[in-house]
Amino acid sequence: MTRPKKPAAKKPAARKKSKLTLAGDRAKLETERALLLKTLKAKGWNLTHTAAELEMAGVTAVLHALDRYELREQYERSRTAKT
C-alpha cells in the first residue's frame, strides 16, 4: 500500500536585509569591481594574466566576473581598440 504524497511545504519568505547589510553588500561589489578593473588595465586587458594576479581559477572566472560587474562591454571595446 502506498502512502499519499504530502503537498510540498511552502518556503518561508526571505528575510528583508537591513540597510547596514545592503550598504555592506554594495561596498563589497564596488570594491571588487574596482579591483578587477584596475588589474585588467594594469595587465593590458589580458585575461590570463588578470586571473593569475587575482588568484582566480582562470580565464572563464574572469569572464564571469566581467559579466557580474558589467565590464564585458568595456573589455570588448579595449580588444577592438588594440586591433
N, C-alpha and C positions, 0 to 999 in steps of 0.2 A: 504494500500500500504506500503510495507516495503522498507526501505532505504538500499541502498547497503552499505556493511561494508567498512570502510576505512582501508587501509593497516596499519599494525602495524608500529608505528614510530620507527625508529632506535634509540637505546640508544647511547648517546654520549660516545666516548672512555674515559676510566678512565684517570684522570689527572696523569701525572708522579709525583712520590713523590720526594721531594728534598733529597739531601744527608743528610741534617740535620735530616729530618724526618726518613729516613731509619736508620741512626745511633741510633736515639732515640728508634725506634722500636726494633732494635737488642739488645740494652742495657736493655730494659724492659724485653724481653724474657729471656735473660741471667740471670737477677736478679731473675725473677720468678722461673726459673728452679733451680737456686742455693738454693733459699729459700725452695722450695719443697724438694729437695734432702737432705738438712740439716735437715729438720723437719722429713722426713721419717727415716733417720738414727737415730736421737735422740729418736724417738718413736719406734725403733726396727722394722721398716717397717710395723707397724700396721696402716692400712688404716683408721680405725675408729678414732684412737687417732690423726692421722695426720689431718684428716678432722676437728676434734674439735679444734685442736691447730691453724689451719689456718682459722678457721671460715668459712669452706666450707660447702656446702649443705649436703654432706655425702660421703660415700664410692664411689658411682658412679662418683661424681665430681672429686675425687682423681684419679680414674681410667682413666677418660677422660684427666686429666692433665698429667698423666703418658704417655699417648699416644701422647699428644700435644708436650711434652718436650722430647720425645724419651727416656723415662726412664722405659718403660714397661719391656724390656729385663733384665735390671739391677734388677728390682723388682722381676722378676721371678727367677733370679739366687739367690737372697737373700732368697727367700722362699725355694728353693731347698737345700741351704746350711744349713738351720735350721733343716731339717728332717734327 
